[in-house]
Amino acid sequence: MYQRYMRPVVFVFLGLVGLWVGSSLFSYFTYNIVPDVRIEGLEQGGVYKGTMHGSIHANTGYKIASVSITIDDKPFEVEGVRSVRAKEFSIPFELDTTELSQGRHLLKIESVDSSYNANRSSEQIEFFVDNVPLKAAFLQQELRVDQGRTLHPKFKVNKTVVNAKVKVFSKTYDCYPDTEGSTVYESFIPIDCEQSSDEYIMSLDVTDKVGNTVTLANAIKINEVSFPKQKGFYVPPEKLNDEKEISMNNKILSEALEKWLSNSPKNKLWSGPFEQPTVVRRISTPYGEIRITPEKGRYLHRAIDIVNTPKSVVWASQNGKVIIKDRYLMTGNTIVLDHGLGVFTKYFHLDDFADIEVGDLVKKGAPVGRLGMTGYANGYHLHWELTINGVPVDPLEWTKTVF
């Protein structure tokens, strides 16, 4: 009786074994999927210092026979990876970067599975070693600047950094290499013409690619400027009423400028000094002049007004991108150029526009329009304004100094 029941069980068992063996053999001879073995903790293009901690991970359909790793074509030994014989594993490792030279390195990882086809996978990871302490120093020992001018701090570092910011007047300003690939960094800080004349402390925070940080401080002195006064001028109400019929509210201009400022290129589009944008017969209103008018009350004129022959050519004061071309109530026909790094020039009251469009890149000296008296103006002139991060500064300084 016992033998009668056992015989079918044995047959079933042997059949299952046969199926398993057959299936295994079939998989062994036909499996052709590349192994999924990867490095975690070491990023492509990453920069590392000291001891780097990583791991080797596998999650593949066939057992891995071996894993080999090299750094700069030299074997990198990780315990347990040469004969893992598993489909899934996670093996931690440490890499002492102090044993490697500074700069670029290449890690290669190759994996082979245990199938008949010996499927292989390979990966290359370029990484960089930086064990040099970060150093930075200001190039100017004493910083002095007039109200309404541009503060231009510069500092030198011993290697490329990923973040550099200057803090002053409770505001933060980004710093950029003065030329591509340079280790001299600079920032452009607008000094409002109503900024109190006093001594201030400016701090600099620098961070390199491996997280080292340096903080420096420097004193700056704001010199007081005696700006001229003007009783004001008169614009006939009927002219303003006519402008309202054909012009947009200047609030729209302010909102557009704010949007464009956030998208300003993080590099200089300009080269060399800026130019005055038309022939100067005379400057009717200097920068910072104190005005009193019926419509606007007391305010400071944060630009210069240039008088030239009516409808004479107005040109770009520097290379830049056209970001505004439209007509507004107070500024009339308006062109605004973005020169990069948040530096804008504005051309107001134009009679008409040159053949340019928003988005065009224009060269220094290229026509942008003709001198007019549109908007809030009582005579032919060009209102020329230069702003840094939205703060107007004296544009004539930029024609005399190469920033």
SULSULBEL-V306657 format. One record per residue. N is the residue number from 1. RES is the residue in one letter. PHI is phi in radians with two decimals (NA if undefined). OMEGA is omega in whole degrees, -180 to 180 (999 if undefined). Layout:
n:N res:RES phi:PHI omega:OMEGA
n:N res:RES phi:PHI omega:OMEGA
//
This chain:
n:1 res:M phi:NA omega:-179
n:2 res:Y phi:-1.04 omega:-179
n:3 res:Q phi:-1.14 omega:-179
n:4 res:R phi:-1.12 omega:179
n:5 res:Y phi:-1.43 omega:-177
n:6 res:M phi:-1.28 omega:-176
n:7 res:R phi:-1.04 omega:177
n:8 res:P phi:-1.09 omega:180
n:9 res:V phi:-1.09 omega:179
n:10 res:V phi:-1.09 omega:180
n:11 res:F phi:-1.10 omega:179
n:12 res:V phi:-1.10 omega:-180
n:13 res:F phi:-1.06 omega:-180
n:14 res:L phi:-1.12 omega:178
n:15 res:G phi:-1.12 omega:179
n:16 res:L phi:-1.12 omega:178
n:17 res:V phi:-1.07 omega:180
n:18 res:G phi:-1.09 omega:178
n:19 res:L phi:-1.09 omega:-179
n:20 res:W phi:-1.09 omega:180
n:21 res:V phi:-1.12 omega:-180
n:22 res:G phi:-1.09 omega:179
n:23 res:S phi:-1.12 omega:180
n:24 res:S phi:-1.12 omega:179
n:25 res:L phi:-1.13 omega:179
n:26 res:F phi:-1.07 omega:179
n:27 res:S phi:-1.11 omega:-179
n:28 res:Y phi:-1.03 omega:-175
n:29 res:F phi:-1.48 omega:-172
n:30 res:T phi:-1.92 omega:-175
n:31 res:Y phi:-1.13 omega:-176
n:32 res:N phi:-2.49 omega:178
n:33 res:I phi:-1.65 omega:-178
n:34 res:V phi:-1.13 omega:-180
n:35 res:P phi:-1.07 omega:177
n:36 res:D phi:-1.77 omega:179
n:37 res:V phi:-2.17 omega:-173
n:38 res:R phi:-2.50 omega:175
n:39 res:I phi:-1.69 omega:173
n:40 res:E phi:-2.06 omega:-179
n:41 res:G phi:1.77 omega:177
n:42 res:L phi:-2.05 omega:-174
n:43 res:E phi:-1.62 omega:175
n:44 res:Q phi:-1.05 omega:-180
n:45 res:G phi:1.38 omega:-179
n:46 res:G phi:-1.24 omega:178
n:47 res:V phi:-2.11 omega:-171
n:48 res:Y phi:-2.38 omega:175
n:49 res:K phi:-2.38 omega:176
n:50 res:G phi:1.02 omega:-180
n:51 res:T phi:-1.67 omega:180
n:52 res:M phi:-1.72 omega:180
n:53 res:H phi:-1.81 omega:179
n:54 res:G phi:-2.49 omega:179
n:55 res:S phi:-2.71 omega:177
n:56 res:I phi:-1.89 omega:-176
n:57 res:H phi:-2.04 omega:174
n:58 res:A phi:-2.41 omega:173
n:59 res:N phi:-2.63 omega:-169
n:60 res:T phi:-2.31 omega:-173
n:61 res:G phi:-1.52 omega:179
n:62 res:Y phi:-2.42 omega:-176
n:63 res:K phi:-0.98 omega:178
n:64 res:I phi:-1.44 omega:179
n:65 res:A phi:-1.45 omega:-177
n:66 res:S phi:-2.78 omega:175
n:67 res:V phi:-2.32 omega:176
n:68 res:S phi:-2.14 omega:-177
n:69 res:I phi:-2.26 omega:174
n:70 res:T phi:-2.28 omega:171
n:71 res:I phi:-2.15 omega:-176
n:72 res:D phi:0.96 omega:178
n:73 res:D phi:1.16 omega:175
n:74 res:K phi:-1.95 omega:-176
n:75 res:P phi:-1.00 omega:174
n:76 res:F phi:-2.04 omega:-173
n:77 res:E phi:-1.46 omega:173
n:78 res:V phi:-2.16 omega:-176
n:79 res:E phi:-1.05 omega:173
n:80 res:G phi:1.66 omega:-176
n:81 res:V phi:-1.74 omega:-175
n:82 res:R phi:-1.24 omega:-180
n:83 res:S phi:-2.50 omega:-175
n:84 res:V phi:-1.38 omega:179
n:85 res:R phi:0.90 omega:179
n:86 res:A phi:-2.62 omega:177
n:87 res:K phi:-1.43 omega:-178
n:88 res:E phi:-2.21 omega:175
n:89 res:F phi:-2.84 omega:176
n:90 res:S phi:-2.49 omega:-175
n:91 res:I phi:-2.06 omega:180
n:92 res:P phi:-1.33 omega:175
n:93 res:F phi:-2.61 omega:175
n:94 res:E phi:-2.17 omega:177
n:95 res:L phi:-2.15 omega:179
n:96 res:D phi:-1.48 omega:-176
n:97 res:T phi:-1.24 omega:179
n:98 res:T phi:-1.20 omega:177
n:99 res:E phi:-1.51 omega:179
n:100 res:L phi:-1.87 omega:178
n:101 res:S phi:-1.29 omega:176
n:102 res:Q phi:-1.16 omega:173
n:103 res:G phi:1.84 omega:-169
n:104 res:R phi:-1.39 omega:174
n:105 res:H phi:-2.48 omega:-178
n:106 res:L phi:-2.28 omega:176
n:107 res:L phi:-1.75 omega:176
n:108 res:K phi:-2.09 omega:176
n:109 res:I phi:-2.19 omega:180
n:110 res:E phi:-2.17 omega:-177
n:111 res:S phi:-2.22 omega:178
n:112 res:V phi:-2.28 omega:178
n:113 res:D phi:-1.56 omega:-174
n:114 res:S phi:-1.64 omega:-178
n:115 res:S phi:-1.30 omega:178
n:116 res:Y phi:-1.03 omega:-178
n:117 res:N phi:-1.38 omega:-180
n:118 res:A phi:0.81 omega:-179
n:119 res:N phi:-1.04 omega:-175
n:120 res:R phi:-2.14 omega:170
n:121 res:S phi:-2.34 omega:178
n:122 res:S phi:-2.52 omega:179
n:123 res:E phi:-2.53 omega:177
n:124 res:Q phi:-2.11 omega:179
n:125 res:I phi:-2.17 omega:175
n:126 res:E phi:-1.52 omega:178
n:127 res:F phi:-2.46 omega:-175
n:128 res:F phi:-2.29 omega:179
n:129 res:V phi:-1.93 omega:178
n:130 res:D phi:-2.46 omega:177
n:131 res:N phi:-1.92 omega:180
n:132 res:V phi:-1.54 omega:177
n:133 res:P phi:-1.04 omega:179
n:134 res:L phi:-1.36 omega:177
n:135 res:K phi:-2.29 omega:179
n:136 res:A phi:-2.59 omega:179
n:137 res:A phi:-2.68 omega:174
n:138 res:F phi:-1.16 omega:177
n:139 res:L phi:-1.51 omega:177
n:140 res:Q phi:-1.90 omega:180
n:141 res:Q phi:-1.42 omega:-179
n:142 res:E phi:-2.28 omega:-178
n:143 res:L phi:-1.96 omega:177
n:144 res:R phi:-2.24 omega:-178
n:145 res:V phi:-2.67 omega:179
n:146 res:D phi:-1.41 omega:171
n:147 res:Q phi:-0.98 omega:178
n:148 res:G phi:1.42 omega:-180
n:149 res:R phi:-1.86 omega:-177
n:150 res:T phi:-1.95 omega:173
n:151 res:L phi:-1.46 omega:-172
n:152 res:H phi:-2.22 omega:179
n:153 res:P phi:-1.25 omega:178
n:154 res:K phi:-2.32 omega:177
n:155 res:F phi:-2.52 omega:-178
n:156 res:K phi:-2.04 omega:176
n:157 res:V phi:-2.10 omega:-178
n:158 res:N phi:-1.64 omega:178
n:159 res:K phi:-2.93 omega:180
n:160 res:T phi:-1.16 omega:178
n:161 res:V phi:-2.05 omega:-179
n:162 res:V phi:-1.79 omega:-178
n:163 res:N phi:-2.68 omega:177
n:164 res:A phi:-2.56 omega:-177
n:165 res:K phi:-2.39 omega:176
n:166 res:V phi:-1.88 omega:178
n:167 res:K phi:-2.10 omega:178
n:168 res:V phi:-2.80 omega:-178
n:169 res:F phi:0.98 omega:-180
n:170 res:S phi:1.10 omega:177
n:171 res:K phi:-2.21 omega:-179
n:172 res:T phi:-2.08 omega:-179
n:173 res:Y phi:-2.19 omega:178
n:174 res:D phi:-1.30 omega:176
n:175 res:C phi:-2.02 omega:-176
n:176 res:Y phi:-2.39 omega:174
n:177 res:P phi:-1.04 omega:-178
n:178 res:D phi:-1.23 omega:169
n:179 res:T phi:-2.47 omega:-177
n:180 res:E phi:-1.05 omega:178
n:181 res:G phi:1.41 omega:-177
n:182 res:S phi:-1.32 omega:173
n:183 res:T phi:-1.75 omega:171
n:184 res:V phi:-1.75 omega:-178
n:185 res:Y phi:-1.95 omega:-178
n:186 res:E phi:-2.50 omega:176
n:187 res:S phi:-2.45 omega:180
n:188 res:F phi:-2.08 omega:-174
n:189 res:I phi:-2.01 omega:-180
n:190 res:P phi:-1.32 omega:176
n:191 res:I phi:-1.80 omega:-179
n:192 res:D phi:-1.04 omega:-177
n:193 res:C phi:-1.19 omega:176
n:194 res:E phi:-1.84 omega:174
n:195 res:Q phi:-1.15 omega:-176
n:196 res:S phi:-1.04 omega:176
n:197 res:S phi:-1.31 omega:-175
n:198 res:D phi:-3.00 omega:172
n:199 res:E phi:-1.71 omega:-178
n:200 res:Y phi:-2.32 omega:175
n:201 res:I phi:-1.85 omega:176
n:202 res:M phi:-1.89 omega:179
n:203 res:S phi:-1.92 omega:-180
n:204 res:L phi:-2.19 omega:176
n:205 res:D phi:-2.04 omega:-178
n:206 res:V phi:-2.17 omega:179
n:207 res:T phi:-2.29 omega:179
n:208 res:D phi:-1.66 omega:-172
n:209 res:K phi:-1.23 omega:179
n:210 res:V phi:-1.85 omega:174
n:211 res:G phi:1.62 omega:174
n:212 res:N phi:-1.16 omega:-180
n:213 res:T phi:-2.23 omega:175
n:214 res:V phi:-2.34 omega:177
n:215 res:T phi:-2.13 omega:179
n:216 res:L phi:-2.14 omega:176
n:217 res:A phi:-2.37 omega:179
n:218 res:N phi:-2.60 omega:179
n:219 res:A phi:-1.52 omega:174
n:220 res:I phi:-2.23 omega:-180
n:221 res:K phi:-2.09 omega:176
n:222 res:I phi:-1.67 omega:180
n:223 res:N phi:-1.52 omega:179
n:224 res:E phi:-1.33 omega:178
n:225 res:V phi:-2.13 omega:177
n:226 res:S phi:-1.59 omega:-178
n:227 res:F phi:-1.39 omega:-179
n:228 res:P phi:-1.22 omega:180
n:229 res:K phi:-2.04 omega:179
n:230 res:Q phi:-2.35 omega:180
n:231 res:K phi:-1.19 omega:180
n:232 res:G phi:2.00 omega:-180
n:233 res:F phi:-2.54 omega:-173
n:234 res:Y phi:-2.10 omega:174
n:235 res:V phi:-2.02 omega:-178
n:236 res:P phi:-0.95 omega:-180
n:237 res:P phi:-0.98 omega:-179
n:238 res:E phi:-1.12 omega:177
n:239 res:K phi:-1.17 omega:179
n:240 res:L phi:-1.13 omega:178
n:241 res:N phi:-1.12 omega:177
n:242 res:D phi:-1.12 omega:179
n:243 res:E phi:-1.10 omega:-179
n:244 res:K phi:-1.08 omega:-178
n:245 res:E phi:-1.25 omega:-172
n:246 res:I phi:-2.13 omega:-174
n:247 res:S phi:-2.11 omega:175
n:248 res:M phi:-1.57 omega:177
n:249 res:N phi:-1.14 omega:-179
n:250 res:N phi:-1.21 omega:174
n:251 res:K phi:-1.09 omega:177
n:252 res:I phi:-1.12 omega:177
n:253 res:L phi:-1.11 omega:-180
n:254 res:S phi:-1.06 omega:180
n:255 res:E phi:-1.16 omega:179
n:256 res:A phi:-1.16 omega:179
n:257 res:L phi:-1.11 omega:179
n:258 res:E phi:-1.10 omega:179
n:259 res:K phi:-1.14 omega:-179
n:260 res:W phi:-1.17 omega:-180
n:261 res:L phi:-1.08 omega:-180
n:262 res:S phi:-1.19 omega:-179
n:263 res:N phi:-1.86 omega:-179
n:264 res:S phi:-1.09 omega:-179
n:265 res:P phi:-0.97 omega:-179
n:266 res:K phi:-1.58 omega:176
n:267 res:N phi:-2.61 omega:179
n:268 res:K phi:-1.25 omega:168
n:269 res:L phi:-1.63 omega:-177
n:270 res:W phi:-1.67 omega:177
n:271 res:S phi:-2.59 omega:180
n:272 res:G phi:1.39 omega:-178
n:273 res:P phi:-1.31 omega:172
n:274 res:F phi:-1.38 omega:178
n:275 res:E phi:-2.01 omega:170
n:276 res:Q phi:-1.13 omega:-166
n:277 res:P phi:-1.47 omega:173
n:278 res:T phi:-2.82 omega:176
n:279 res:V phi:-1.13 omega:-176
n:280 res:V phi:-1.69 omega:171
n:281 res:R phi:-1.30 omega:172
n:282 res:R phi:-2.88 omega:174
n:283 res:I phi:-1.75 omega:-176
n:284 res:S phi:-1.37 omega:178
n:285 res:T phi:-2.39 omega:178
n:286 res:P phi:-1.36 omega:179
n:287 res:Y phi:-1.11 omega:174
n:288 res:G phi:1.47 omega:-178
n:289 res:E phi:-1.08 omega:-179
n:290 res:I phi:-1.53 omega:-176
n:291 res:R phi:-2.07 omega:170
n:292 res:I phi:-2.37 omega:179
n:293 res:T phi:-2.29 omega:-179
n:294 res:P phi:-1.06 omega:-175
n:295 res:E phi:-1.42 omega:-172
n:296 res:K phi:-2.01 omega:-179
n:297 res:G phi:1.22 omega:179
n:298 res:R phi:-1.51 omega:177
n:299 res:Y phi:-2.77 omega:177
n:300 res:L phi:-1.75 omega:179
n:301 res:H phi:-1.46 omega:-172
n:302 res:R phi:-1.62 omega:179
n:303 res:A phi:-2.86 omega:172
n:304 res:I phi:-2.12 omega:175
n:305 res:D phi:-1.83 omega:-177
n:306 res:I phi:-1.88 omega:177
n:307 res:V phi:-1.73 omega:176
n:308 res:N phi:-2.55 omega:178
n:309 res:T phi:-1.00 omega:178
n:310 res:P phi:-0.88 omega:178
n:311 res:K phi:1.15 omega:175
n:312 res:S phi:-1.30 omega:-174
n:313 res:V phi:-1.23 omega:171
n:314 res:V phi:-1.99 omega:-177
n:315 res:W phi:-2.15 omega:179
n:316 res:A phi:-1.17 omega:-179
n:317 res:S phi:-1.34 omega:177
n:318 res:Q phi:-2.82 omega:174
n:319 res:N phi:-1.05 omega:179
n:320 res:G phi:-3.01 omega:-180
n:321 res:K phi:-1.92 omega:178
n:322 res:V phi:-1.27 omega:180
n:323 res:I phi:-2.02 omega:177
n:324 res:I phi:-2.37 omega:172
n:325 res:K phi:-2.60 omega:-177
n:326 res:D phi:-2.92 omega:-178
n:327 res:R phi:-2.05 omega:-178
n:328 res:Y phi:-2.24 omega:-172
n:329 res:L phi:-0.97 omega:-174
n:330 res:M phi:-1.51 omega:-174
n:331 res:T phi:-1.75 omega:179
n:332 res:G phi:1.13 omega:176
n:333 res:N phi:-1.14 omega:-167
n:334 res:T phi:-2.20 omega:170
n:335 res:I phi:-2.10 omega:174
n:336 res:V phi:-2.23 omega:178
n:337 res:L phi:-1.96 omega:175
n:338 res:D phi:-1.76 omega:-178
n:339 res:H phi:-1.80 omega:-179
n:340 res:G phi:1.58 omega:178
n:341 res:L phi:1.02 omega:177
n:342 res:G phi:1.34 omega:179
n:343 res:V phi:-1.68 omega:180
n:344 res:F phi:-2.04 omega:164
n:345 res:T phi:-2.06 omega:-175
n:346 res:K phi:-2.18 omega:-177
n:347 res:Y phi:-2.25 omega:-172
n:348 res:F phi:-1.89 omega:173
n:349 res:H phi:1.20 omega:-179
n:350 res:L phi:-1.10 omega:176
n:351 res:D phi:-1.25 omega:175
n:352 res:D phi:-2.74 omega:-175
n:353 res:F phi:-1.85 omega:169
n:354 res:A phi:-1.32 omega:-178
n:355 res:D phi:-1.41 omega:178
n:356 res:I phi:-2.31 omega:-179
n:357 res:E phi:-2.33 omega:176
n:358 res:V phi:-1.01 omega:-178
n:359 res:G phi:1.78 omega:179
n:360 res:D phi:-1.21 omega:171
n:361 res:L phi:-1.67 omega:-178
n:362 res:V phi:-1.98 omega:179
n:363 res:K phi:-1.58 omega:174
n:364 res:K phi:-0.98 omega:-180
n:365 res:G phi:1.63 omega:178
n:366 res:A phi:-1.27 omega:180
n:367 res:P phi:-1.08 omega:174
n:368 res:V phi:-2.08 omega:179
n:369 res:G phi:2.97 omega:178
n:370 res:R phi:-2.21 omega:-175
n:371 res:L phi:-1.13 omega:-176
n:372 res:G phi:-2.49 omega:179
n:373 res:M phi:-2.54 omega:178
n:374 res:T phi:-1.30 omega:179
n:375 res:G phi:1.39 omega:-177
n:376 res:Y phi:-1.43 omega:-177
n:377 res:A phi:-2.59 omega:179
n:378 res:N phi:-2.01 omega:178
n:379 res:G phi:-2.96 omega:-179
n:380 res:Y phi:-1.20 omega:177
n:381 res:H phi:-2.95 omega:174
n:382 res:L phi:-1.98 omega:170
n:383 res:H phi:-1.53 omega:-178
n:384 res:W phi:-1.97 omega:-174
n:385 res:E phi:-2.28 omega:175
n:386 res:L phi:-2.20 omega:-179
n:387 res:T phi:-2.11 omega:174
n:388 res:I phi:-2.11 omega:-176
n:389 res:N phi:0.90 omega:175
n:390 res:G phi:1.53 omega:-179
n:391 res:V phi:-1.80 omega:-180
n:392 res:P phi:-1.25 omega:175
n:393 res:V phi:-2.25 omega:-179
n:394 res:D phi:-1.14 omega:-178
n:395 res:P phi:-1.24 omega:-179
n:396 res:L phi:-1.13 omega:177
n:397 res:E phi:-1.04 omega:-178
n:398 res:W phi:-1.31 omega:175
n:399 res:T phi:-1.55 omega:-177
n:400 res:K phi:-1.91 omega:-178
n:401 res:T phi:-2.19 omega:176
n:402 res:V phi:-1.56 omega:180
n:403 res:F phi:-1.66 omega:999
//
